[in-house]
Amino acid sequence: TDKVPKAAFSNKESKVYVFYEDGTYYRFDRIFNTVDPGYPRDIDQFWNGVPSPPDAGVQWDEDFMFWEDNYFFYYNCNPLVERVARGMPVLNNYRWFSDRSAYNCNPNSV
């Protein structure tokens, strides 16, 4: 049976993350057109607090945003934290894109 992707996004380091319904994800290298070594991985083991699988994702600055149903999750990539920010998830609404402080998502406050 072929795996069907649920969500995918690329980051600024030429990597593409593809999330699957079975709770795994792959990381592809766009430059070499290959799957990175060590993949697939379990979403729950690496993306602490991110829904498994998310509906969508995007890199924002050095961090990531994920969506599931009507909620979004701000993922702090600070190596000392690496988890979904406190106060997440929150209902998706028009303010998430313009003011992440409205959701207590400032990476410096985590």
Buried (B, 14 or more C-beta within 10 A) or exposed (E): EEEEEBBBBBBEEEBBBBBBEBBBBBBBBEEEEEBEEEEBBEBEEEBEBBBBBBBBBBBBEEBBBBBBEEBBBBBBBEEEBEBBBBEBBBEEEEEBEEEBEEBBBEBEEB
